[in-house]
Amino acid sequence: MPNSAPYIPNNTPPAELRYQGRAVKPKDAATLIIVRRDNTHPQILMGKRSSEHKFMPNKFVFPGGKVDVGDSRIRPPNDLHPSVLQRLMKGCSESRARALALAAIRETFEETGLLLGEADNLTIKSRSLQWQAFLQHGINPRLDTLSLIARAITPPYRNRRFDTRFFMVDADIIQGDVHEAPQGSGELLAMHWVSLVDAEKLDLPIITRMILKEVKQRLTNGQTPEAEGPFIYFRNGKPVIDKI
């Protein structure tokens, strides 16, 4: 009889495993890979999750986090590229697609202090305290600059799960100074810009390492809004890679 045991990597911390009951429903989340091109080699912004985090402590990741209610209640003047919106909508509604993109920008601001957008005399309004902190700078987020490069759903053997969309954007839309070590909420530690070669040497989650390969491929070969990316999820306990 074939072995039907679920695939569980040996390095998965016991505290992150689900030992009984049905799999946890994934929460929508978004991550932003910011590419800086003002050096000899492109650099990306990464930070280290605190040892106090219950999900992937001490791992280096890109800024990002869960979608907030306020993310679906604003509409920036510069919308997602139609192809990016269409690809996002393979897994959600149109309003949810925009909320995912906005969550990536908002979470990046909260974790790094970086404002990605453009100055505008008619700044949009929001009742969300998180968005008020961003918008008070007179900056509107720009969705049209975001590329959707990947999607990944945390495997069912983990006790915390996320359905994460990975966006990529050039650092030239950052408003204000681009510091070597951005300062945000403190949720991410040791934040700094790293080359792809140096990023691969960090302590990374498995999915983050896979996404880095996609980033490298796009920086090498170029990309368009229509370009598909990997969709990583699990079926019958085994990893599957489709396209998004």
C-alpha distance (Angstrom), angle and dihedral (degrees) to the residues before:
residue distance angle dihedral
M1 . . .
P2 3.85 . .
N3 3.77 119.4 .
S4 3.82 108.1 -103.5
A5 3.80 96.9 178.9
P6 3.83 112.9 135.9
Y7 3.77 119.3 -103.0
I8 3.81 109.8 -103.3
P9 3.83 119.4 170.1
N10 3.79 113.1 -125.8
N11 3.81 92.3 -126.8
T12 3.83 94.6 59.3
P13 3.84 107.3 121.3
P14 3.84 111.9 -118.2
A15 3.82 90.2 -129.2
E16 3.82 89.4 63.6
L17 3.81 96.6 51.4
R18 3.81 126.6 101.9
Y19 3.79 108.0 -134.5
Q20 3.79 101.6 -179.2
G21 3.79 144.7 6.9
R22 3.78 129.6 37.9
A23 3.79 122.0 -38.0
V24 3.81 115.1 -82.8
K25 3.81 114.4 -106.2
P26 3.83 109.5 -110.4
K27 3.81 118.1 -114.6
D28 3.80 119.9 -135.6
A29 3.80 112.5 -104.9
A30 3.79 138.9 164.3
T31 3.78 135.4 -150.6
L32 3.80 130.9 -163.9
I33 3.80 125.6 -147.5
I34 3.82 107.5 -161.3
V35 3.81 114.6 -159.7
R36 3.77 119.9 -153.5
R37 3.82 115.2 -163.0
D38 3.81 103.1 178.4
N39 3.81 94.2 99.8
T40 3.79 134.4 66.4
H41 3.79 89.7 -91.7
P42 3.82 127.3 28.0
Q43 3.79 115.1 -97.3
I44 3.80 132.2 -156.6
L45 3.80 130.6 -155.9
M46 3.81 117.0 -113.4
G47 3.78 135.9 164.9
K48 3.80 138.4 -170.6
R49 3.78 121.6 -109.7
S50 3.80 113.3 -127.6
S51 3.80 120.0 -103.2
E52 3.81 85.5 -120.1
H53 3.80 92.4 66.2
K54 3.79 114.1 107.9
F55 3.80 91.5 -151.9
M56 3.82 116.7 62.4
P57 3.83 98.2 -25.4
N58 3.81 118.1 -161.0
K59 3.81 92.6 13.2
F60 3.80 123.2 130.5
V61 3.79 113.1 -122.4
F62 3.80 143.7 159.7
P63 3.82 117.6 -96.0
G64 3.80 115.0 -88.9
G65 3.77 145.3 102.7
K66 3.80 148.3 174.1
V67 3.78 124.8 -29.1
D68 3.82 112.6 -101.7
V69 3.81 127.0 -148.2
G70 3.81 89.5 -114.7
D71 3.80 91.4 59.0
S72 3.80 91.0 72.7
R73 3.82 95.1 48.3
I74 3.79 101.9 66.5
R75 3.81 130.6 67.0
P76 3.81 116.1 -161.0
P77 3.82 118.4 -148.3
N78 3.82 91.3 -118.6
D79 3.80 107.4 62.8
L80 3.79 131.3 -163.2
H81 3.78 117.1 -76.9
P82 3.84 106.4 -93.6
S83 3.80 92.1 -117.6
V84 3.81 92.5 50.3
L85 3.80 90.5 48.2
Q86 3.80 91.5 49.2
R87 3.80 92.5 50.1
L88 3.81 91.9 47.4
M89 3.80 90.2 51.5
K90 3.80 91.5 63.0
G91 3.78 85.9 86.6
C92 3.81 105.1 26.2
S93 3.81 148.0 11.5
E94 3.80 124.3 -70.8
S95 3.81 92.9 -104.6
R96 3.80 91.2 47.9
A97 3.80 90.2 50.3
R98 3.81 91.0 57.7
A99 3.81 90.4 44.2
L100 3.81 89.6 56.6
A101 3.80 92.0 52.3
L102 3.79 92.1 46.0
A103 3.81 91.0 48.3
A104 3.81 89.1 57.1
I105 3.82 91.2 54.8
R106 3.82 94.9 41.8
E107 3.81 95.1 47.1
T108 3.79 90.1 47.6
F109 3.79 89.8 54.0
E110 3.80 92.2 48.6
E111 3.80 94.1 47.7
T112 3.80 99.7 38.5
G113 3.82 107.5 18.1
L114 3.82 89.9 -125.0
L115 3.80 118.5 140.3
L116 3.79 112.7 -146.9
G117 3.79 111.6 -168.0
E118 3.78 140.1 53.7
A119 3.80 136.9 -71.5
D120 3.78 112.5 -102.6
N121 3.80 134.3 178.1
L122 3.81 88.3 -143.2
T123 3.78 101.9 53.4
I124 3.79 113.2 -175.8
K125 3.80 119.2 -113.1
S126 3.79 131.5 -127.5
R127 3.79 138.4 177.4
S128 3.79 89.5 -148.2
L129 3.79 109.9 108.2
Q130 3.79 89.6 -147.5
W131 3.79 92.3 54.6
Q132 3.80 92.9 42.1
A133 3.81 88.1 60.3
F134 3.80 89.2 55.0
L135 3.80 98.7 40.2
Q136 3.82 95.0 47.9
H137 3.80 86.8 78.2
G138 3.81 90.4 66.2
I139 3.80 92.3 -112.4
N140 3.80 126.3 131.8
P141 3.81 116.6 -153.2
R142 3.81 113.8 -115.6
L143 3.78 115.3 -139.2
D144 3.81 95.1 175.2
T145 3.81 91.0 73.6
L146 3.82 94.9 58.5
S147 3.79 123.1 101.6
L148 3.80 119.6 -160.4
I149 3.80 106.1 -136.5
A150 3.81 105.9 163.9
R151 3.78 149.5 -6.9
A152 3.80 127.5 -148.9
I153 3.80 133.8 -178.9
T154 3.81 118.1 -155.1
P155 3.82 110.0 -114.1
P156 3.83 118.2 -99.3
Y157 3.79 94.1 -116.5
R158 3.83 90.0 71.8
N159 3.81 121.5 87.8
R160 3.82 92.0 -138.4
R161 3.78 119.3 48.0
F162 3.80 135.7 -175.1
D163 3.78 135.0 -173.3
T164 3.79 97.9 -146.1
R165 3.79 130.0 -171.0
F166 3.79 115.4 -158.0
F167 3.80 117.8 -145.4
M168 3.79 128.3 -172.6
V169 3.81 126.9 -154.2
D170 3.80 138.3 168.6
A171 3.80 117.2 -106.8
D172 3.81 91.3 -129.1
I173 3.82 90.8 87.6
I174 3.81 90.9 61.5
Q175 3.81 109.3 115.5
G176 3.79 113.9 -136.7
D177 3.78 129.7 4.3
V178 3.78 121.3 -14.8
H179 3.80 103.4 -138.0
E180 3.78 123.6 -156.9
A181 3.82 89.3 -126.8
P182 3.83 109.5 26.3
Q183 3.79 117.4 -153.3
G184 3.79 122.6 -141.4
S185 3.78 137.6 143.1
G186 3.80 94.3 -33.6
E187 3.79 92.3 -113.5
L188 3.80 88.7 117.1
L189 3.78 117.5 48.6
A190 3.80 130.7 -159.7
M191 3.80 91.7 21.1
H192 3.77 113.9 -175.2
W193 3.79 144.6 141.3
V194 3.80 112.5 -96.2
S195 3.78 135.6 -179.1
L196 3.80 117.1 -116.4
V197 3.80 89.7 -108.6
D198 3.81 91.7 54.7
A199 3.81 92.0 42.3
E200 3.80 90.6 58.3
K201 3.82 89.3 58.3
L202 3.83 93.3 58.3
D203 3.81 126.6 95.0
L204 3.80 98.1 -92.8
P205 3.81 135.5 175.2
I206 3.81 112.5 -111.0
I207 3.81 92.7 -110.4
T208 3.81 92.8 49.3
R209 3.79 89.9 53.8
M210 3.80 89.7 52.0
I211 3.80 91.6 49.1
L212 3.81 90.1 51.5
K213 3.81 88.5 61.0
E214 3.80 89.3 54.5
V215 3.82 91.0 49.0
K216 3.80 90.7 50.4
Q217 3.79 91.7 49.8
R218 3.81 92.3 51.2
L219 3.79 94.3 46.4
T220 3.80 89.4 49.8
N221 3.80 100.3 43.0
G222 3.80 101.8 24.0
Q223 3.78 127.2 -119.2
T224 3.77 143.1 -124.1
P225 3.82 130.2 -158.0
E226 3.80 88.1 -107.1
A227 3.82 94.5 55.4
E228 3.79 112.2 118.3
G229 3.78 122.2 -131.8
P230 3.81 136.3 -165.8
F231 3.81 121.4 -71.2
I232 3.80 106.6 -158.9
Y233 3.80 119.9 -164.8
F234 3.79 141.6 133.0
R235 3.80 130.3 -102.5
N236 3.80 121.6 -175.0
G237 3.78 88.5 -10.4
K238 3.81 94.2 -55.9
P239 3.82 127.6 109.2
V240 3.81 116.5 -107.8
I241 3.81 128.1 -169.9
D242 3.80 117.1 -158.0
K243 3.80 130.9 157.5
I244 3.76 130.9 -92.1
